């Protein structure tokens, strides 16, 4: 891998990840899944290319195989993620064409699984991608390739704010990112201003340029990528649970949905209920369950 390829991997991983977060928060579920998938794929291809993996083996979009190759080759430390979520990421990346979607839908039906995407899956992607980001950064010994480091450097712009918006796993890594920033200052940079923002990050939880936010958090020490399961039908019943986000001022009067689901043709009865978490909900309310 030459220097230009190295830099492009560094930039594109971050762009796809931030684009995906923006899309999912703004309720573009399918497009978000594709962009999250590209962020994962580029991260895995980056570490394989860094270790001189033959380029002819990197021409498809099979995330499951790339991930297994990276782990089996011990290029990075193991990541705490379930096979269910690896499969979900792979499927959603490959839902780029009608034929793929139809095949996936039929496969889900055969296994009595729901072809669904909820806002809660944002946290699974955040967890998985930032774990990968940590592992790759450590493997190549270069903090400047970290999505977190790069997003902190852009904290006074839209990209940096999208990174931290309702991102429990980014908030959890703030001490690490501050260390990266201290050790990798540029002459004439704005380190002091950025470090001050990270020292009191409550204002970073809700970037009002996005349509909605989660009114409680951040929530630390949880592993949604590890505990992820595909929603399953129980006979004729399907129970789906998703957090209820709150619209920002720019979205007043806009209908917000917490999920997108595809069902076979037919008639359905739908029941919905709101489960309100008791107590004050504030940006530092770490023990609230969503």
N, C-alpha and C positions, 0 to 999 in steps of 0.2 A: 504494500500500500504506500503510495507516495504522499507527500505533504498535502497536496490539494485534495486528494480523496479523504485523507484524515480529517481535514477541516470541513469538508462537505458532510461527512457522516455526523460530525459534531453539531453542525447547524441544523441538518434535516431532522435528526432525532428530536431535537427540541421543538422545531416548528410543527411537526406532526402531532406531538404530544399536546402542545398548547392549543393547536387548532381543534383537536379532538375534545379537549375539556370545554372549550368555548361552544362547540357544536352540541355536546350532550347537555350542558347546562341550559342552553337555549333551545332544547327539545328537538334537535335534529338527530334522533337516535341512530338510524342506520348509517348516516355519514360519519357520525362519531365513532362507531365501531370499526369502520374502515380505517380511519386516521389513527386511532389507537393501535390497530393492528400494524400499520406501517411503522409507528414509533417502536413497537416491540421488534418487528422484523429487522429494522435498521440497526437496532442495538445489538441483536444477535449476529447479524452479518458483519457489523463493525468488529466485534471481538473475534469472529472467525477469520476475517481478512487480516486483522492485526497479527494473528498467529499463522499467517501464510496459508490459509485454507485454499484449495484450488478454486479459482473463480468459476469454473464450469459447474461446480456443485452449488452455486449460489444464485441460480437463475430461476428458481420457482418461489412460491410464497407459502411454503409449508413450515409454519412456525413451530409446530410440534417436533419436526425433525431437526430443525436448527437448534431449538432449545436442548433437545436430547444430546446432540453433538457437542454443544458447549459444555454441558454438565459432565458427560462421559469423558470428555477430553480434559476435564478439570481446568478449563481456562478461567473460570470464575468460581467463587464460593457458591454452595447451594443456596437456592432461593426458596423461601417459604410460600409455596403456591401449590394449589391442588391440581391434579390432572383435569378435573372438571373445568377449572378456569382456563387452563392452557387450551383445552378443546374449544371453549367458548370464544376465546380470543381468535383462534385460528378460523373458526366458522364465520365469525363476524367480519374478519378481514376479507374472506373469500365470498362474502355476500355482495359482490360488486355487479353481478349480472342476474337477470331474471331466472336463467336456468339453474344457477347456483342456489338462489333463494328457494326455488321450488324443490330442489333435491334436499336441501337442508330441512325444509319444512316437513317433507315426507319422512325423513329420518327421525325428526323429533316426534312426529305423530306415532310412528311405529314403536317408540320407546315410552309413549304416554308422557312426553315432556312438552312443556309450553314454549312456543317460539316467542319469547318475550325479552324485552330490554327495559330495565327500570333505572331510575335516577340513582338508586343505591349502588349500581354497578360501577358508577364513577369511582367510588372508594376502592373497589377491587382493582380497577385499572391503576389508580394512584399508588396503591400499595405495591402491586407487582412491578410497575415501571420504575418506581423510585428504588425498590430493592435491586432491580437490575442495574439501575444507574449507579448505585453505591458499589455494586460488585465489579462493574466494568471500570469505574474510576480507580478502584483499588488495584485491579489487575494490570492496568496500563500505567499506573502511578502518575496520573496527570489530572489534577482537580479541574483543569480548564475544560475538560470534555464533559464534566458533570452538567446535566440539565439543571440541577438545582443551583449550582454555582453560576451558570450563565443567566439563569432567570433572576437571581439576586442582583447580578450586575445590571440588569434591566429593570430594577424595581421602580424606577421613576418613569417607566413607560408602560404601555398596555400589556406587553408580554409578561413582565414581571408580576403584574397584578393578577392576570389570569392564572398564573402558576400558583399563587397562594390562595386564590378565592376558594373558600370552603374546602381546603386541602389539608385534612388532618395529618397526612403523612409528610407533607412539606413542613408544616408547623413543628412536627416532632423532630425534624432534622435541622432546625434553625441553629442550634449550637455548632453543628458540623459545618454548615454553610458559612457561618461567621468565621470559623477557623480557616476555611478555604480562602475566604476573602482577605483575611489578615495576612496570610502567607503568600498571597499572589496579587499584591497591589501593583497597579500600573502608575507610572509617574504622571501626575496631573489628573489622576482619577478622582472619583467622588466617594471614596471609601468611607469617610466619616459620616456623610449624610445617609448612606445605605446602612451602615452599622447602627446608627441611631434608630432607623426605621425597624430594623430587626430586633433591637433591644426592647422595643415596646410594640409588638406586632399586632395588637388588637385591631387596628384600623385596616390591616391587610385581609382580614377574614371575609369582608364583603366588598367586592369591586362593583360599584353601581353601574358600570358600563355593561354588565351582564344582566339578563332578564330576571334572575331570581337568586336567592341565597338560602342556605340552611340556617335557621335562626338559633341553633345551638351548636356548640363545639368550641374549639377543636377537641376531638376525642383521641386520646393517646393509648398506646399499648394494645392495639387490636390488630387482627390479621385477616381482613376480609377476603384477600386473594387465596388464603389457605382454607377458609371455611366455606367458600362459595359452593353452592349447589344449583343445578338447573331446576327451576320450578317444575313440580311434578303433579300430574293429575292423580286424584284419588277417586277412582271410579269415574263418575260424571262431574266431580267437583274439582275446582282449582282455586286454591287460596294464594293470593299474591299480596305481598306487603312491601310498601315503599314509603320512604320519608316524604312528608309534605313540605315542600319548599315555599318560601314567601316571595311574592313579586317585589322587585325593586320599583322605585317610582316611575321609571321609564316604561314599566309593563302594566301600569294601572289599567284595569279594564280588560286585560289579556287573560284568556283561559290558560291555566297551567295544568299540565298532566304529569304524573310521576312515572308513567310507563307507556310502552307501546307493545301491543301484542297482536299476533296474527292467529286467527282461529279458522277452522274449517267452516264451510258454508252451513248455515243452520240457524235455529232460533235459540237464544240464550237468556237466562235470567241473571241479572247482575245485582249484587248487593255491595254497597260500599259503606265504610264507617271510618270515622276519624278517631285515632287513639291519641289523646292529648297527654303529653308528658307533664306531670304536675311540677310546680315550682317555677321559679324564675329561670328564663332561658336567656343566657348571655353569651357573648363570644368566648368567655373563659370557663364555661360550665362543662367541665371535662367528663362528668359522669352521666351525661344524658345519653340514652339509647335511641338510635334512629332506626 
